Amino acid sequence: MPKFPVDAPKRKVLMALESLGFEIVREKEHIAMLRQNSDGTKTPLTMPNHNAIKAPHFVPYAPRQVFHGTNS
């Protein structure tokens, strides 16, 4: 699996998360995203709203699926 880039453009990060089922629910200083799971639960995600997302800032916010490719 390719490693997360040092600086990932915000648009690419958002597109990747949207492909995993996340939707933006709020965008201010941070971007709040939410995914409805098939079992009825919700998975929240919050990340900084920067033009480029640095890996050390993104990793703590990322769901397990972004790095492992699972859809649990």
N, C-alpha and C positions, 0 to 999 in steps of 0.2 A: 504494500500500500504506500502511495506517495506521502511524504511528510507534509505537514501543514507549512505553508510558506512563511517566511519571517514577517513580511508585510502583505496581507491579503486585501485587495480592494473590497470596500464595504459591499458594493453591489454583487460581487462574486460570492461573498459569504452569505448574503441574504438569499441569493438564488439557490445556493446549495441547501440552505435550511428550508426554504420554501419547497424544494424538491423532496424533502423529508416530511412534508406535511405541516410545517410551521407557518403561521400567519402573523403579520405585524398587528399588534393591538394598540400600541402607543409608540410614538417616536419623538423624543425630546432630547435631554442630555444622554439618555440611554434608550436603547431599542428594546421594547418588551414584545416578546413573541409567545404564541400559544399554539399547541397542537392538541387536537382531539384524538384520543387513542380509540382503537376499535373496541376496547373493553369499557368504554364510557369515561375513563379517567382523562385528565388533562395534564400535559407536560408543559410547564412554563420555562421560558428562557429569557435572560436579560443579558445584554452586552452593551459596551460603550458605543456611543454614536460618533465614531471618528471616520474620516475619509478612508484611512487604511487601518485595518485591524491587525495589531501585532500579536503574534502567537502567544506570548506570555500573558497578554490580557484576555485573549479569547479562550484559552484552554479551560480555565476554571468555570466559565459560563457554558461551555459546550456540552450538549448531551452526549451520552456514550455512543450513539449512532453515528455521529459525525466522524469519529475516529476509528470505529470498528465496523461500520457498514451494516449494522444490525437494525432491525425494525421491531424491537420489542416494545 
